[in-house]
Amino acid sequence: MKERREKIGLLPDELGRKRDDLFKKYSIKVNIEPRAVMLINTPAVKVLYSIFIRKTRKNVFLTYNPVTRALDPLVCQGCGKSITSIYFCDDLHLLCSICSKKCPLC
């Protein structure tokens, strides 16, 4: 009875070893390289938005995407990431919240 329990206790380990062995035997390596590219042109609307801060004016172009039916996010001039919350430094660089603490362009 005790031997039988020991053998039953060893079954999960043996199953794992067999599974690993089968994976090593029958695995294949596949390299995938893109062979074609599809370019899709969709009409888009560019909106000129004038921002006045103090006595200074900054023009920002917003793009309306008809596929998503929303404005595309702007890009931080400091780090290049997409932003939805806009910040400006004293020289009116368009920045994200992280870059707004210390403008990398100034």
Protein Blocks (a to p, Z undefined) as FASTA:
>chain_A
ZZmmmmmmmmmmmmmmmmmmmmmmmgccdddddfbdcddddddddddddddehjbccddd
ddddfklopacddddfklopacfbdcddfkopacdfklmmpcckZZ
